[in-house]
Amino acid sequence: MWLKEAQVPNVHGPFEYEIGKDEFPRQKCDVVFAANIFHMLSWKNDKTLIKALGNRLRQGAKVLFYGAFNYNGKFTSQSNEDFDKALKEEDPQSGLRNFEDINKAMMKAGFELTKDFEMPSNNRILYFTRLEHVKQN
């Protein structure tokens, strides 16, 4: 609604994309933002998303992931640990991901961590930049 009201020609709203089912959209984009996604999916689907971003985005594109992440295999707060437990009770394949695993997968897909921002409520924004394009199999 706000995007429509703003009438900004170079900013497009969200698109529907089911990881592992849909082909990643073939559209030119400079920035991809995904919020609270990694902990809702299986690690396999997380890696599928990362691979799709690496195969589709051009050099210089930005990817920002918002959410809660573990560091060095440890929770950053009791609330994040409780949240992880609740997620896994619903779906054992879900749960908070380790920053190091995400960073490693993003590097493999051709991205470099630009900045790791601390956010309120024990969340982060992981900001990556696409390096040279190398298609993955």
N, C-alpha and C positions, 0 to 999 in steps of 0.2 A: 504494500500500500504506500509506504513512504518513498520507495524507489519510483513508483509511478508518479507520485506527487512532485518529487524532485525533478523529474524530467531530465535526468543526466544520461546522455546518449551512450557513454562508454562504460556504464555500470549496469550489469545485468543481474537479475535476481537469481535465486538458487535454482538448480535443476535437479530433477529426480534421477538417481543413479543407484541401482542395486548392485553392490559389489559381488562379483562372481557370476552375475546373471546378465547385466547390461554391459554393452561396450562403453568405455569411457567416451563422453561426448567429444566429437570432433569440431571443436570451436576454438578460435584463437582467444587465449586469455593470458593476462599478465599476473593475476593473483588468484589463488585458491585458498579459501578459508573453510575450515571444518571444525566444528565445536562438539566436544563431548562425544567423539566417535570411537576412538581406539578402545576404550574400556567396554563399549557396548558390543563389540564384535569379537570373533575368535582371532587369535594371532594370525592364523592362516589368511583370513580376510583382511586383516590389517596390512599384511605383506602384499596381498593382491592389490589393494588400493595404492600402496606406495609404488609398486611396479607400474601400475597404470599411469600414475602421475609422471614417473620417469620416462615412460614411453610416449607420453602425449605432450608434455610441456616443453617449450623451447627454452633455450639458454636465456638466463636473466629472469625467468618467471619466479614468482614468490609463492611459497606455500606456508600457511600459518595454521597450526593445530592448537586449539584451546582445550584445556582439560587438566585433570589431575594425573600426575605421573610419579612413579617411584624413581629414586636415585640410588645407585649402587645396591639395587635389590631391596631397598628399605623404604617403608612408608615415610612420608614427610610429616604426617600428623595422625593422631588417633582417629579423627573423623574420616581421613582417607582410608585407613585400615578397616574401619567399620563399613564404609561404602563398598570397598572391595569384597568384603565378606557377604554383604547383601546381594551384590551383583552375582557372585559365584553361586549363591543359593538358588538364584533364578536360572542361571545358565553357567555351568562349570567352565565353559570355554571363554567366558567374558572375564573382566577384571582389569585393574589398573596395570598398565604396561611400564616397563622399565625404560627410562629415558635412553640409556645406553643402547638398548635393542632397537629402538626407533631410530636413533641417530645412525647406527650401523646400517640399518636397512635403507635409510634415506641416502647415505653416502654411496651405497652399492647402486642405488637408482640414479646417481648422478647429481645429488644435492649436497650443499654444504650448509651447516648450521651457521646462520648469520647472528642470531641472538636468542637467548633463552630468557624470557621476561617473567618475573614473579608477578602474580596477580592475586587479587583478594580471594579469600576462602580456600587457601591451599591449592590454588590452580596455577597454571603456567600458560604462556603462549610460546610455542616452539616455532621459530621463524627460520625457514630454509630458503636458499636461493639455488635455482637450477644452474648447474655448470654446463659444460658442453653436452650435447645430446648423444647418448649412446643407447640404441635400442636393445632391450633385454629380451631374452627368450623365456 
